[in-house]
Amino acid sequence: MLIASMVVGDDDGHADYFRADQAWPHIVILTVGYMISRGLAKSSSRDPYDDNR
């Protein structure tokens, strides 16, 4: 996402719709969403953790 925000530019007279300063909030939102989804997946796991296997 950071590379895409860097590469997209205002070449050929077109406006830049995905600026680098807009990329950081998107990355934060995606990271928080991923962390919440992983937490929910691990909390609903029914396999008990046991070192004695």
Biopython code that builds the backbone (N, CA, C, O; Angstrom):
import numpy as np
from Bio.PDB.StructureBuilder import StructureBuilder

atoms = [
    (1, "MET", "N", (0.818, -1.171, 0.000)),
    (1, "MET", "CA", (0.000, 0.000, 0.000)),
    (1, "MET", "C", (0.877, 1.256, 0.000)),
    (1, "MET", "O", (0.553, 2.246, -0.656)),
    (2, "LEU", "N", (1.973, 1.207, 0.730)),
    (2, "LEU", "CA", (2.867, 2.355, 0.744)),
    (2, "LEU", "C", (3.517, 2.583, -0.610)),
    (2, "LEU", "O", (3.692, 3.722, -1.043)),
    (3, "ILE", "N", (3.871, 1.498, -1.271)),
    (3, "ILE", "CA", (4.469, 1.621, -2.595)),
    (3, "ILE", "C", (3.454, 2.186, -3.580)),
    (3, "ILE", "O", (3.795, 3.024, -4.415)),
    (4, "ALA", "N", (2.205, 1.727, -3.484)),
    (4, "ALA", "CA", (1.168, 2.233, -4.375)),
    (4, "ALA", "C", (0.934, 3.720, -4.147)),
    (4, "ALA", "O", (0.731, 4.464, -5.107)),
    (5, "SER", "N", (0.958, 4.159, -2.913)),
    (5, "SER", "CA", (0.742, 5.581, -2.644)),
    (5, "SER", "C", (1.919, 6.421, -3.132)),
    (5, "SER", "O", (1.752, 7.593, -3.471)),
    (6, "MET", "N", (3.105, 5.822, -3.166)),
    (6, "MET", "CA", (4.269, 6.547, -3.642)),
    (6, "MET", "C", (4.281, 6.621, -5.180)),
    (6, "MET", "O", (4.646, 7.644, -5.759)),
    (7, "VAL", "N", (3.873, 5.520, -5.823)),
    (7, "VAL", "CA", (3.942, 5.436, -7.277)),
    (7, "VAL", "C", (2.858, 6.278, -7.949)),
    (7, "VAL", "O", (3.107, 6.907, -8.978)),
    (8, "VAL", "N", (1.653, 6.290, -7.367)),
    (8, "VAL", "CA", (0.558, 7.044, -7.958)),
    (8, "VAL", "C", (0.899, 8.523, -7.862)),
    (8, "VAL", "O", (1.217, 9.032, -6.787)),
    (9, "GLY", "N", (0.832, 9.185, -8.964)),
    (9, "GLY", "CA", (1.189, 10.599, -8.981)),
    (9, "GLY", "C", (0.250, 11.400, -9.850)),
    (9, "GLY", "O", (-0.736, 10.885, -10.377)),
    (10, "ASP", "N", (0.573, 12.660, -9.986)),
    (10, "ASP", "CA", (-0.259, 13.535, -10.797)),
    (10, "ASP", "C", (0.385, 13.783, -12.156)),
    (10, "ASP", "O", (0.491, 14.922, -12.611)),
    (11, "ASP", "N", (0.811, 12.698, -12.794)),
    (11, "ASP", "CA", (1.399, 12.791, -14.126)),
    (11, "ASP", "C", (0.299, 13.002, -15.163)),
    (11, "ASP", "O", (-0.858, 12.651, -14.932)),
    (12, "ASP", "N", (0.656, 13.560, -16.271)),
    (12, "ASP", "CA", (-0.241, 13.758, -17.419)),
    (12, "ASP", "C", (-1.465, 14.598, -17.073)),
    (12, "ASP", "O", (-2.506, 14.453, -17.713)),
    (13, "GLY", "N", (-1.365, 15.460, -16.091)),
    (13, "GLY", "CA", (-2.460, 16.356, -15.773)),
    (13, "GLY", "C", (-3.593, 15.732, -14.976)),
    (13, "GLY", "O", (-4.614, 16.383, -14.756)),
    (14, "HIS", "N", (-3.442, 14.491, -14.539)),
    (14, "HIS", "CA", (-4.478, 13.835, -13.748)),
    (14, "HIS", "C", (-4.217, 14.095, -12.266)),
    (14, "HIS", "O", (-3.071, 14.217, -11.836)),
    (15, "ALA", "N", (-5.282, 14.175, -11.509)),
    (15, "ALA", "CA", (-5.145, 14.421, -10.073)),
    (15, "ALA", "C", (-4.683, 13.154, -9.357)),
    (15, "ALA", "O", (-4.970, 12.042, -9.801)),
    (16, "ASP", "N", (-3.975, 13.327, -8.263)),
    (16, "ASP", "CA", (-3.498, 12.217, -7.440)),
    (16, "ASP", "C", (-4.582, 11.880, -6.421)),
    (16, "ASP", "O", (-4.814, 12.644, -5.485)),
    (17, "TYR", "N", (-5.247, 10.735, -6.602)),
    (17, "TYR", "CA", (-6.368, 10.378, -5.740)),
    (17, "TYR", "C", (-5.946, 9.568, -4.520)),
    (17, "TYR", "O", (-6.741, 9.401, -3.595)),
    (18, "PHE", "N", (-4.731, 9.070, -4.496)),
    (18, "PHE", "CA", (-4.267, 8.246, -3.371)),
    (18, "PHE", "C", (-2.921, 8.778, -2.923)),
    (18, "PHE", "O", (-1.870, 8.253, -3.291)),
    (19, "ARG", "N", (-2.973, 9.835, -2.118)),
    (19, "ARG", "CA", (-1.746, 10.474, -1.661)),
    (19, "ARG", "C", (-1.127, 9.668, -0.527)),
    (19, "ARG", "O", (-1.797, 8.862, 0.119)),
    (20, "ALA", "N", (0.159, 9.899, -0.296)),
    (20, "ALA", "CA", (0.896, 9.172, 0.739)),
    (20, "ALA", "C", (0.359, 9.482, 2.128)),
    (20, "ALA", "O", (0.357, 8.609, 2.996)),
    (21, "ASP", "N", (-0.099, 10.716, 2.354)),
    (21, "ASP", "CA", (-0.630, 11.039, 3.676)),
    (21, "ASP", "C", (-1.968, 10.356, 3.933)),
    (21, "ASP", "O", (-2.382, 10.245, 5.087)),
    (22, "GLN", "N", (-2.655, 9.897, 2.891)),
    (22, "GLN", "CA", (-3.886, 9.134, 3.066)),
    (22, "GLN", "C", (-3.613, 7.649, 3.248)),
    (22, "GLN", "O", (-4.489, 6.914, 3.704)),
    (23, "ALA", "N", (-2.428, 7.200, 2.904)),
    (23, "ALA", "CA", (-2.108, 5.776, 3.007)),
    (23, "ALA", "C", (-1.957, 5.340, 4.459)),
    (23, "ALA", "O", (-2.376, 4.238, 4.813)),
    (24, "TRP", "N", (-1.369, 6.177, 5.305)),
    (24, "TRP", "CA", (-1.124, 5.783, 6.693)),
    (24, "TRP", "C", (-2.399, 5.484, 7.482)),
    (24, "TRP", "O", (-2.416, 4.487, 8.203)),
    (25, "PRO", "N", (-3.462, 6.277, 7.393)),
    (25, "PRO", "CA", (-4.696, 5.885, 8.095)),
    (25, "PRO", "C", (-5.268, 4.562, 7.587)),
    (25, "PRO", "O", (-5.811, 3.779, 8.366)),
    (26, "HIS", "N", (-5.149, 4.313, 6.280)),
    (26, "HIS", "CA", (-5.626, 3.041, 5.740)),
    (26, "HIS", "C", (-4.805, 1.873, 6.298)),
    (26, "HIS", "O", (-5.359, 0.824, 6.627)),
    (27, "ILE", "N", (-3.509, 2.055, 6.402)),
    (27, "ILE", "CA", (-2.653, 0.993, 6.941)),
    (27, "ILE", "C", (-2.992, 0.728, 8.402)),
    (27, "ILE", "O", (-3.031, -0.426, 8.829)),
    (28, "VAL", "N", (-3.236, 1.781, 9.167)),
    (28, "VAL", "CA", (-3.600, 1.615, 10.580)),
    (28, "VAL", "C", (-4.926, 0.873, 10.701)),
    (28, "VAL", "O", (-5.055, -0.027, 11.530)),
    (29, "ILE", "N", (-5.904, 1.237, 9.894)),
    (29, "ILE", "CA", (-7.214, 0.576, 9.942)),
    (29, "ILE", "C", (-7.084, -0.896, 9.571)),
    (29, "ILE", "O", (-7.671, -1.754, 10.230)),
    (30, "LEU", "N", (-6.324, -1.195, 8.526)),
    (30, "LEU", "CA", (-6.130, -2.590, 8.123)),
    (30, "LEU", "C", (-5.388, -3.387, 9.197)),
    (30, "LEU", "O", (-5.716, -4.549, 9.437)),
    (31, "THR", "N", (-4.400, -2.781, 9.840)),
    (31, "THR", "CA", (-3.640, -3.466, 10.889)),
    (31, "THR", "C", (-4.516, -3.767, 12.094)),
    (31, "THR", "O", (-4.478, -4.874, 12.631)),
    (32, "VAL", "N", (-5.299, -2.794, 12.517)),
    (32, "VAL", "CA", (-6.191, -3.013, 13.659)),
    (32, "VAL", "C", (-7.229, -4.078, 13.326)),
    (32, "VAL", "O", (-7.525, -4.936, 14.157)),
    (33, "GLY", "N", (-7.779, -4.030, 12.126)),
    (33, "GLY", "CA", (-8.738, -5.053, 11.705)),
    (33, "GLY", "C", (-8.131, -6.436, 11.699)),
    (33, "GLY", "O", (-8.771, -7.401, 12.116)),
    (34, "TYR", "N", (-6.895, -6.542, 11.227)),
    (34, "TYR", "CA", (-6.215, -7.837, 11.209)),
    (34, "TYR", "C", (-5.971, -8.339, 12.628)),
    (34, "TYR", "O", (-6.167, -9.521, 12.912)),
    (35, "MET", "N", (-5.544, -7.443, 13.519)),
    (35, "MET", "CA", (-5.287, -7.847, 14.903)),
    (35, "MET", "C", (-6.567, -8.298, 15.595)),
    (35, "MET", "O", (-6.550, -9.263, 16.358)),
    (36, "ILE", "N", (-7.664, -7.617, 15.340)),
    (36, "ILE", "CA", (-8.940, -8.013, 15.941)),
    (36, "ILE", "C", (-9.390, -9.363, 15.386)),
    (36, "ILE", "O", (-9.859, -10.215, 16.140)),
    (37, "SER", "N", (-9.252, -9.563, 14.083)),
    (37, "SER", "CA", (-9.677, -10.835, 13.503)),
    (37, "SER", "C", (-8.831, -11.994, 14.013)),
    (37, "SER", "O", (-9.359, -13.081, 14.250)),
    (38, "ARG", "N", (-7.523, -11.785, 14.187)),
    (38, "ARG", "CA", (-6.664, -12.842, 14.729)),
    (38, "ARG", "C", (-7.013, -13.138, 16.182)),
    (38, "ARG", "O", (-7.006, -14.292, 16.610)),
    (39, "GLY", "N", (-7.317, -12.085, 16.934)),
    (39, "GLY", "CA", (-7.699, -12.284, 18.328)),
    (39, "GLY", "C", (-8.990, -13.060, 18.439)),
    (39, "GLY", "O", (-9.113, -13.940, 19.291)),
    (40, "LEU", "N", (-9.958, -12.749, 17.589)),
    (40, "LEU", "CA", (-11.220, -13.489, 17.609)),
    (40, "LEU", "C", (-11.016, -14.937, 17.172)),
    (40, "LEU", "O", (-11.647, -15.843, 17.716)),
    (41, "ALA", "N", (-10.150, -15.156, 16.204)),
    (41, "ALA", "CA", (-9.893, -16.521, 15.743)),
    (41, "ALA", "C", (-9.219, -17.342, 16.834)),
    (41, "ALA", "O", (-9.539, -18.517, 17.010)),
    (42, "LYS", "N", (-8.303, -16.745, 17.558)),
    (42, "LYS", "CA", (-7.606, -17.479, 18.612)),
    (42, "LYS", "C", (-8.488, -17.672, 19.837)),
    (42, "LYS", "O", (-8.368, -18.683, 20.529)),
    (43, "SER", "N", (-9.369, -16.721, 20.115)),
    (43, "SER", "CA", (-10.215, -16.846, 21.296)),
    (43, "SER", "C", (-11.287, -17.916, 21.109)),
    (43, "SER", "O", (-11.756, -18.501, 22.085)),
    (44, "SER", "N", (-11.675, -18.173, 19.871)),
    (44, "SER", "CA", (-12.703, -19.183, 19.640)),
    (44, "SER", "C", (-12.109, -20.561, 19.355)),
    (44, "SER", "O", (-12.842, -21.501, 19.049)),
    (45, "SER", "N", (-10.801, -20.684, 19.453)),
    (45, "SER", "CA", (-10.155, -21.972, 19.245)),
    (45, "SER", "C", (-10.472, -22.889, 20.418)),
    (45, "SER", "O", (-10.317, -22.498, 21.575)),
    (46, "ARG", "N", (-10.911, -24.091, 20.127)),
    (46, "ARG", "CA", (-11.318, -25.023, 21.180)),
    (46, "ARG", "C", (-10.212, -25.993, 21.575)),
    (46, "ARG", "O", (-10.367, -26.753, 22.532)),
    (47, "ASP", "N", (-9.097, -25.976, 20.849)),
    (47, "ASP", "CA", (-8.000, -26.874, 21.188)),
    (47, "ASP", "C", (-7.239, -26.330, 22.381)),
    (47, "ASP", "O", (-6.737, -25.207, 22.333)),
    (48, "PRO", "N", (-7.147, -27.106, 23.450)),
    (48, "PRO", "CA", (-6.384, -26.623, 24.603)),
    (48, "PRO", "C", (-4.891, -26.676, 24.317)),
    (48, "PRO", "O", (-4.418, -27.555, 23.596)),
    (49, "TYR", "N", (-4.171, -25.750, 24.874)),
    (49, "TYR", "CA", (-2.722, -25.717, 24.712)),
    (49, "TYR", "C", (-2.115, -26.589, 25.791)),
    (49, "TYR", "O", (-2.380, -26.399, 26.978)),
    (50, "ASP", "N", (-1.301, -27.544, 25.378)),
    (50, "ASP", "CA", (-0.683, -28.457, 26.330)),
    (50, "ASP", "C", (0.736, -28.770, 25.849)),
    (50, "ASP", "O", (0.930, -29.189, 24.708)),
    (51, "ASP", "N", (1.723, -28.565, 26.722)),
    (51, "ASP", "CA", (3.104, -28.856, 26.351)),
    (51, "ASP", "C", (3.414, -30.337, 26.362)),
    (51, "ASP", "O", (4.397, -30.756, 25.751)),
    (52, "ASN", "N", (2.619, -31.136, 27.027)),
    (52, "ASN", "CA", (2.871, -32.573, 27.146)),
    (52, "ASN", "C", (2.240, -33.315, 25.981)),
    (52, "ASN", "O", (1.160, -33.890, 26.120)),
    (53, "ARG", "N", (2.887, -33.306, 24.867)),
    (53, "ARG", "CA", (2.347, -34.019, 23.701)),
    (53, "ARG", "C", (3.167, -35.224, 23.413)),
    (53, "ARG", "O", (2.876, -35.959, 22.469)),
]
sb = StructureBuilder()
sb.init_structure("model")
sb.init_model(0)
sb.init_chain("A")
sb.init_seg("    ")
for serial, (resi, resn, name, xyz) in enumerate(atoms, 1):
    if name == "N":
        sb.init_residue(resn, " ", resi, " ")
    sb.init_atom(name, np.array(xyz, "f"), 0.0, 1.0, " ", f" {name:<3s}", serial, name[0])
structure = sb.get_structure()
